[in-house]
Structures are given as C-alpha cells and as structure tokens.
Amino acid sequence: MDFEVIGEITDVETFAVGSSIRELPRLRRIYGAGRWRKRKGAAQVRLTDGTICKAELHWYEAHGIGRKEMKIKQLLDD
C-alpha cells in the first residue's frame, strides 16, 4: 500500500532496539551500520485513492540514516 504522510507523526514510541529487531542483519546489509530502532506513531496519511485518514505507522530508524521502510499497521478512528 503506497501512501503519503501528511503533517507530523505524533505519539512516537520506540519498541525495539538493536538485537531485539529480527530484521537487523538485513537492515545493516541494505542501509548500513547504525543504532537501529523500530518505532511507531500516528499520523494523517493520504492513500493512493486520495482518501485521507489517520493511521498507525511502523518504521525502522537509525541516526545518520533516517526513517526507512515505513508501513501502515492499521487505520485508526479519528
């Protein structure tokens, strides 16, 4: 599902760091070494059909590398 984040991401939480991340070897191979974190937050998103809704987002992030592989985990009630 392709989407565009509109505005800022709120309620950001880190729920996995370093070796707690199952995808860590793949992330390091593709994007490079760093202190990888798996994070989540909520934001308004625009879906490919033009619909705007609030969604829970999950992504990987590392200092100096940025946010990678952002995905919608679930659509939220406004």
Backbone as XML, in Angstrom:
<?xml version="1.0"?>
<chain id="A" units="angstrom">
  <residue number="1" name="MET">
    <atom name="N" x="0.846" y="-1.172" z="0.000"/>
    <atom name="CA" x="0.000" y="0.000" z="0.000"/>
    <atom name="C" x="0.892" y="1.237" z="0.000"/>
  </residue>
  <residue number="2" name="ASP">
    <atom name="N" x="0.793" y="2.025" z="-1.025"/>
    <atom name="CA" x="1.538" y="3.276" z="-1.086"/>
    <atom name="C" x="0.718" y="4.374" z="-0.426"/>
  </residue>
  <residue number="3" name="PHE">
    <atom name="N" x="1.414" y="5.294" z="0.220"/>
    <atom name="CA" x="0.739" y="6.376" z="0.922"/>
    <atom name="C" x="1.706" y="7.531" z="1.107"/>
  </residue>
  <residue number="4" name="GLU">
    <atom name="N" x="1.151" y="8.682" z="1.493"/>
    <atom name="CA" x="1.943" y="9.877" z="1.764"/>
    <atom name="C" x="1.579" y="10.377" z="3.158"/>
  </residue>
  <residue number="5" name="VAL">
    <atom name="N" x="2.567" y="10.636" z="3.975"/>
    <atom name="CA" x="2.321" y="11.167" z="5.321"/>
    <atom name="C" x="2.028" y="12.651" z="5.191"/>
  </residue>
  <residue number="6" name="ILE">
    <atom name="N" x="0.926" y="13.071" z="5.817"/>
    <atom name="CA" x="0.522" y="14.478" z="5.801"/>
    <atom name="C" x="0.732" y="15.033" z="7.203"/>
  </residue>
  <residue number="7" name="GLY">
    <atom name="N" x="1.508" y="16.078" z="7.334"/>
    <atom name="CA" x="1.759" y="16.658" z="8.657"/>
    <atom name="C" x="2.816" y="15.887" z="9.420"/>
  </residue>
  <residue number="8" name="GLU">
    <atom name="N" x="2.761" y="16.001" z="10.738"/>
    <atom name="CA" x="3.792" y="15.367" z="11.556"/>
    <atom name="C" x="3.288" y="14.078" z="12.195"/>
  </residue>
  <residue number="9" name="ILE">
    <atom name="N" x="4.225" y="13.230" z="12.572"/>
    <atom name="CA" x="3.910" y="11.968" z="13.229"/>
    <atom name="C" x="3.886" y="12.232" z="14.734"/>
  </residue>
  <residue number="10" name="THR">
    <atom name="N" x="2.798" y="11.826" z="15.392"/>
    <atom name="CA" x="2.641" y="12.055" z="16.829"/>
    <atom name="C" x="2.672" y="10.731" z="17.584"/>
  </residue>
  <residue number="11" name="ASP">
    <atom name="N" x="2.722" y="10.809" z="18.895"/>
    <atom name="CA" x="2.715" y="9.631" z="19.778"/>
    <atom name="C" x="3.796" y="8.627" z="19.395"/>
  </residue>
  <residue number="12" name="VAL">
    <atom name="N" x="4.994" y="9.107" z="19.112"/>
    <atom name="CA" x="6.092" y="8.244" z="18.665"/>
    <atom name="C" x="6.642" y="7.444" z="19.842"/>
  </residue>
  <residue number="13" name="GLU">
    <atom name="N" x="6.791" y="6.147" z="19.636"/>
    <atom name="CA" x="7.348" y="5.243" z="20.643"/>
    <atom name="C" x="8.395" y="4.351" z="19.989"/>
  </residue>
  <residue number="14" name="THR">
    <atom name="N" x="9.426" y="4.017" z="20.739"/>
    <atom name="CA" x="10.409" y="3.026" z="20.310"/>
    <atom name="C" x="10.049" y="1.731" z="21.005"/>
  </residue>
  <residue number="15" name="PHE">
    <atom name="N" x="9.886" y="0.649" z="20.235"/>
    <atom name="CA" x="9.530" y="-0.604" z="20.894"/>
    <atom name="C" x="10.511" y="-1.733" z="20.645"/>
  </residue>
  <residue number="16" name="ALA">
    <atom name="N" x="11.577" y="-1.475" z="19.894"/>
    <atom name="CA" x="12.656" y="-2.454" z="19.754"/>
    <atom name="C" x="13.937" y="-1.714" z="19.399"/>
  </residue>
  <residue number="17" name="VAL">
    <atom name="N" x="15.055" y="-2.144" z="19.988"/>
    <atom name="CA" x="16.355" y="-1.507" z="19.735"/>
    <atom name="C" x="17.403" y="-2.591" z="19.522"/>
  </residue>
  <residue number="18" name="GLY">
    <atom name="N" x="18.282" y="-2.379" z="18.549"/>
    <atom name="CA" x="19.429" y="-3.264" z="18.338"/>
    <atom name="C" x="19.052" y="-4.704" z="18.083"/>
  </residue>
  <residue number="19" name="SER">
    <atom name="N" x="19.608" y="-5.617" z="18.858"/>
    <atom name="CA" x="19.439" y="-7.049" z="18.608"/>
    <atom name="C" x="18.011" y="-7.537" z="18.842"/>
  </residue>
  <residue number="20" name="SER">
    <atom name="N" x="17.143" y="-6.716" z="19.415"/>
    <atom name="CA" x="15.730" y="-7.071" z="19.573"/>
    <atom name="C" x="14.992" y="-7.046" z="18.239"/>
  </residue>
  <residue number="21" name="ILE">
    <atom name="N" x="15.594" y="-6.440" z="17.230"/>
    <atom name="CA" x="14.975" y="-6.329" z="15.909"/>
    <atom name="C" x="15.343" y="-7.557" z="15.090"/>
  </residue>
  <residue number="22" name="ARG">
    <atom name="N" x="14.332" y="-8.315" z="14.658"/>
    <atom name="CA" x="14.586" y="-9.539" z="13.891"/>
    <atom name="C" x="15.236" y="-9.246" z="12.539"/>
  </residue>
  <residue number="23" name="GLU">
    <atom name="N" x="14.931" y="-8.090" z="11.967"/>
    <atom name="CA" x="15.420" y="-7.723" z="10.637"/>
    <atom name="C" x="16.775" y="-7.027" z="10.654"/>
  </residue>
  <residue number="24" name="LEU">
    <atom name="N" x="17.448" y="-6.999" z="11.777"/>
    <atom name="CA" x="18.689" y="-6.232" z="11.930"/>
    <atom name="C" x="19.775" y="-6.574" z="10.903"/>
  </residue>
  <residue number="25" name="PRO">
    <atom name="N" x="20.084" y="-7.843" z="10.653"/>
    <atom name="CA" x="21.126" y="-8.132" z="9.655"/>
    <atom name="C" x="20.767" y="-7.598" z="8.256"/>
  </residue>
  <residue number="26" name="ARG">
    <atom name="N" x="19.503" y="-7.707" z="7.886"/>
    <atom name="CA" x="19.061" y="-7.201" z="6.577"/>
    <atom name="C" x="19.165" y="-5.676" z="6.523"/>
  </residue>
  <residue number="27" name="LEU">
    <atom name="N" x="18.747" y="-4.987" z="7.580"/>
    <atom name="CA" x="18.833" y="-3.527" z="7.620"/>
    <atom name="C" x="20.279" y="-3.062" z="7.496"/>
  </residue>
  <residue number="28" name="ARG">
    <atom name="N" x="21.186" y="-3.717" z="8.221"/>
    <atom name="CA" x="22.602" y="-3.338" z="8.151"/>
    <atom name="C" x="23.187" y="-3.601" z="6.771"/>
  </residue>
  <residue number="29" name="ARG">
    <atom name="N" x="22.770" y="-4.701" z="6.143"/>
    <atom name="CA" x="23.279" y="-5.028" z="4.807"/>
    <atom name="C" x="22.792" y="-4.009" z="3.762"/>
  </residue>
  <residue number="30" name="ILE">
    <atom name="N" x="21.526" y="-3.620" z="3.845"/>
    <atom name="CA" x="20.948" y="-2.720" z="2.843"/>
    <atom name="C" x="21.315" y="-1.255" z="3.089"/>
  </residue>
  <residue number="31" name="TYR">
    <atom name="N" x="21.177" y="-0.784" z="4.354"/>
    <atom name="CA" x="21.312" y="0.641" z="4.657"/>
    <atom name="C" x="22.590" y="1.009" z="5.397"/>
  </residue>
  <residue number="32" name="GLY">
    <atom name="N" x="23.270" y="0.043" z="6.003"/>
    <atom name="CA" x="24.497" y="0.332" z="6.712"/>
    <atom name="C" x="24.362" y="0.187" z="8.216"/>
  </residue>
  <residue number="33" name="ALA">
    <atom name="N" x="25.491" y="0.235" z="8.888"/>
    <atom name="CA" x="25.528" y="0.066" z="10.339"/>
    <atom name="C" x="25.000" y="1.319" z="11.017"/>
  </residue>
  <residue number="34" name="GLY">
    <atom name="N" x="24.379" y="1.127" z="12.149"/>
    <atom name="CA" x="23.849" y="2.233" z="12.938"/>
    <atom name="C" x="23.114" y="1.678" z="14.135"/>
  </residue>
  <residue number="35" name="ARG">
    <atom name="N" x="22.681" y="2.546" z="15.003"/>
    <atom name="CA" x="21.881" y="2.130" z="16.158"/>
    <atom name="C" x="20.433" y="2.077" z="15.702"/>
  </residue>
  <residue number="36" name="TRP">
    <atom name="N" x="20.024" y="0.938" z="15.206"/>
    <atom name="CA" x="18.693" y="0.766" z="14.630"/>
    <atom name="C" x="17.627" y="0.656" z="15.710"/>
  </residue>
  <residue number="37" name="ARG">
    <atom name="N" x="16.495" y="1.304" z="15.446"/>
    <atom name="CA" x="15.337" y="1.270" z="16.331"/>
    <atom name="C" x="14.102" y="0.960" z="15.502"/>
  </residue>
  <residue number="38" name="LYS">
    <atom name="N" x="13.176" y="0.199" z="16.061"/>
    <atom name="CA" x="11.878" y="0.004" z="15.431"/>
    <atom name="C" x="10.915" y="0.906" z="16.181"/>
  </residue>
  <residue number="39" name="ARG">
    <atom name="N" x="10.218" y="1.781" z="15.443"/>
    <atom name="CA" x="9.394" y="2.807" z="16.075"/>
    <atom name="C" x="7.985" y="2.775" z="15.525"/>
  </residue>
  <residue number="40" name="LYS">
    <atom name="N" x="7.073" y="3.396" z="16.272"/>
    <atom name="CA" x="5.700" y="3.520" z="15.808"/>
    <atom name="C" x="5.149" y="4.875" z="16.213"/>
  </residue>
  <residue number="41" name="GLY">
    <atom name="N" x="4.137" y="5.317" z="15.487"/>
    <atom name="CA" x="3.489" y="6.589" z="15.765"/>
    <atom name="C" x="2.215" y="6.697" z="14.957"/>
  </residue>
  <residue number="42" name="ALA">
    <atom name="N" x="1.498" y="7.793" z="15.128"/>
    <atom name="CA" x="0.241" y="8.022" z="14.424"/>
    <atom name="C" x="0.354" y="9.278" z="13.573"/>
  </residue>
  <residue number="43" name="ALA">
    <atom name="N" x="-0.277" y="9.260" z="12.402"/>
    <atom name="CA" x="-0.237" y="10.426" z="11.517"/>
    <atom name="C" x="-1.403" y="10.366" z="10.534"/>
  </residue>
  <residue number="44" name="GLN">
    <atom name="N" x="-1.721" y="11.521" z="9.976"/>
    <atom name="CA" x="-2.679" y="11.579" z="8.871"/>
    <atom name="C" x="-1.946" y="11.120" z="7.620"/>
  </residue>
  <residue number="45" name="VAL">
    <atom name="N" x="-2.585" y="10.269" z="6.827"/>
    <atom name="CA" x="-1.980" y="9.783" z="5.592"/>
    <atom name="C" x="-2.952" y="9.945" z="4.431"/>
  </residue>
  <residue number="46" name="ARG">
    <atom name="N" x="-2.399" y="10.103" z="3.249"/>
    <atom name="CA" x="-3.193" y="10.127" z="2.015"/>
    <atom name="C" x="-2.898" y="8.834" z="1.281"/>
  </residue>
  <residue number="47" name="LEU">
    <atom name="N" x="-3.932" y="8.026" z="1.071"/>
    <atom name="CA" x="-3.786" y="6.756" z="0.367"/>
    <atom name="C" x="-3.770" y="6.990" z="-1.134"/>
  </residue>
  <residue number="48" name="THR">
    <atom name="N" x="-3.445" y="5.965" z="-1.911"/>
    <atom name="CA" x="-3.333" y="6.114" z="-3.364"/>
    <atom name="C" x="-4.655" y="6.507" z="-4.023"/>
  </residue>
  <residue number="49" name="ASP">
    <atom name="N" x="-5.773" y="6.162" z="-3.401"/>
    <atom name="CA" x="-7.071" y="6.537" z="-3.979"/>
    <atom name="C" x="-7.495" y="7.949" z="-3.586"/>
  </residue>
  <residue number="50" name="GLY">
    <atom name="N" x="-6.661" y="8.671" z="-2.835"/>
    <atom name="CA" x="-6.943" y="10.048" z="-2.441"/>
    <atom name="C" x="-7.594" y="10.180" z="-1.079"/>
  </residue>
  <residue number="51" name="THR">
    <atom name="N" x="-7.958" y="9.082" z="-0.456"/>
    <atom name="CA" x="-8.581" y="9.100" z="0.862"/>
    <atom name="C" x="-7.577" y="9.571" z="1.909"/>
  </residue>
  <residue number="52" name="ILE">
    <atom name="N" x="-8.031" y="10.441" z="2.809"/>
    <atom name="CA" x="-7.190" y="10.904" z="3.907"/>
    <atom name="C" x="-7.745" y="10.317" z="5.194"/>
  </residue>
  <residue number="53" name="CYS">
    <atom name="N" x="-6.884" y="9.660" z="5.961"/>
    <atom name="CA" x="-7.309" y="9.048" z="7.222"/>
    <atom name="C" x="-6.133" y="9.028" z="8.189"/>
  </residue>
  <residue number="54" name="LYS">
    <atom name="N" x="-6.436" y="8.724" z="9.447"/>
    <atom name="CA" x="-5.386" y="8.604" z="10.465"/>
    <atom name="C" x="-4.958" y="7.148" z="10.520"/>
  </residue>
  <residue number="55" name="ALA">
    <atom name="N" x="-3.642" y="6.921" z="10.660"/>
    <atom name="CA" x="-3.123" y="5.560" z="10.654"/>
    <atom name="C" x="-2.001" y="5.409" z="11.667"/>
  </residue>
  <residue number="56" name="GLU">
    <atom name="N" x="-1.846" y="4.178" z="12.143"/>
    <atom name="CA" x="-0.687" y="3.827" z="12.962"/>
    <atom name="C" x="0.408" y="3.382" z="12.011"/>
  </residue>
  <residue number="57" name="LEU">
    <atom name="N" x="1.572" y="4.003" z="12.125"/>
    <atom name="CA" x="2.700" y="3.719" z="11.244"/>
    <atom name="C" x="3.810" y="3.031" z="12.016"/>
  </residue>
  <residue number="58" name="HIS">
    <atom name="N" x="4.509" y="2.115" z="11.369"/>
    <atom name="CA" x="5.705" y="1.480" z="11.922"/>
    <atom name="C" x="6.843" y="1.706" z="10.935"/>
  </residue>
  <residue number="59" name="TRP">
    <atom name="N" x="8.060" y="1.900" z="11.450"/>
    <atom name="CA" x="9.221" y="2.096" z="10.594"/>
    <atom name="C" x="10.488" y="1.768" z="11.363"/>
  </residue>
  <residue number="60" name="TYR">
    <atom name="N" x="11.587" y="1.654" z="10.627"/>
    <atom name="CA" x="12.919" y="1.477" z="11.208"/>
    <atom name="C" x="13.641" y="2.810" z="11.078"/>
  </residue>
  <residue number="61" name="GLU">
    <atom name="N" x="14.498" y="3.118" z="12.051"/>
    <atom name="CA" x="15.197" y="4.402" z="12.046"/>
    <atom name="C" x="16.577" y="4.232" z="12.675"/>
  </residue>
  <residue number="62" name="ALA">
    <atom name="N" x="17.569" y="4.915" z="12.113"/>
    <atom name="CA" x="18.914" y="4.937" z="12.694"/>
    <atom name="C" x="19.490" y="6.335" z="12.509"/>
  </residue>
  <residue number="63" name="HIS">
    <atom name="N" x="20.270" y="6.770" z="13.488"/>
    <atom name="CA" x="20.899" y="8.087" z="13.435"/>
    <atom name="C" x="21.813" y="8.175" z="12.216"/>
  </residue>
  <residue number="64" name="GLY">
    <atom name="N" x="21.679" y="9.248" z="11.463"/>
    <atom name="CA" x="22.501" y="9.450" z="10.277"/>
    <atom name="C" x="21.972" y="8.729" z="9.045"/>
  </residue>
  <residue number="65" name="ILE">
    <atom name="N" x="21.001" y="7.856" z="9.217"/>
    <atom name="CA" x="20.427" y="7.120" z="8.090"/>
    <atom name="C" x="18.987" y="7.559" z="7.850"/>
  </residue>
  <residue number="66" name="GLY">
    <atom name="N" x="18.232" y="7.773" z="8.932"/>
    <atom name="CA" x="16.868" y="8.262" z="8.819"/>
    <atom name="C" x="15.828" y="7.156" z="8.888"/>
  </residue>
  <residue number="67" name="ARG">
    <atom name="N" x="14.578" y="7.532" z="8.550"/>
    <atom name="CA" x="13.462" y="6.583" z="8.572"/>
    <atom name="C" x="13.471" y="5.740" z="7.312"/>
  </residue>
  <residue number="68" name="LYS">
    <atom name="N" x="13.286" y="4.441" z="7.497"/>
    <atom name="CA" x="13.270" y="3.516" z="6.368"/>
    <atom name="C" x="12.101" y="2.558" z="6.514"/>
  </residue>
  <residue number="69" name="GLU">
    <atom name="N" x="11.548" y="2.136" z="5.400"/>
    <atom name="CA" x="10.533" y="1.088" z="5.319"/>
    <atom name="C" x="9.296" y="1.389" z="6.165"/>
  </residue>
  <residue number="70" name="MET">
    <atom name="N" x="8.743" y="2.576" z="5.994"/>
    <atom name="CA" x="7.549" y="2.954" z="6.732"/>
    <atom name="C" x="6.345" y="2.204" z="6.168"/>
  </residue>
  <residue number="71" name="LYS">
    <atom name="N" x="5.495" y="1.695" z="7.070"/>
    <atom name="CA" x="4.297" y="0.990" z="6.618"/>
    <atom name="C" x="3.129" y="1.303" z="7.539"/>
  </residue>
  <residue number="72" name="ILE">
    <atom name="N" x="1.933" y="1.151" z="6.999"/>
    <atom name="CA" x="0.715" y="1.334" z="7.777"/>
    <atom name="C" x="0.422" y="0.025" z="8.489"/>
  </residue>
  <residue number="73" name="LYS">
    <atom name="N" x="0.302" y="0.083" z="9.798"/>
    <atom name="CA" x="-0.028" y="-1.102" z="10.582"/>
    <atom name="C" x="-1.539" y="-1.251" z="10.695"/>
  </residue>
  <residue number="74" name="GLN">
    <atom name="N" x="-2.221" y="-0.121" z="10.957"/>
    <atom name="CA" x="-3.683" y="-0.151" z="10.983"/>
    <atom name="C" x="-4.245" y="1.252" z="10.821"/>
  </residue>
  <residue number="75" name="LEU">
    <atom name="N" x="-5.448" y="1.332" z="10.297"/>
    <atom name="CA" x="-6.142" y="2.604" z="10.172"/>
    <atom name="C" x="-6.853" y="2.872" z="11.491"/>
  </residue>
  <residue number="76" name="LEU">
    <atom name="N" x="-6.799" y="4.114" z="11.955"/>
    <atom name="CA" x="-7.369" y="4.488" z="13.248"/>
    <atom name="C" x="-8.625" y="5.311" z="13.061"/>
  </residue>
  <residue number="77" name="ASP">
    <atom name="N" x="-9.502" y="5.276" z="14.060"/>
    <atom name="CA" x="-10.684" y="6.149" z="14.064"/>
    <atom name="C" x="-10.229" y="7.549" z="14.419"/>
  </residue>
  <residue number="78" name="ASP">
    <atom name="N" x="-10.803" y="8.541" z="13.780"/>
    <atom name="CA" x="-10.415" y="9.936" z="14.059"/>
    <atom name="C" x="-10.922" y="10.417" z="15.356"/>
  </residue>
</chain>
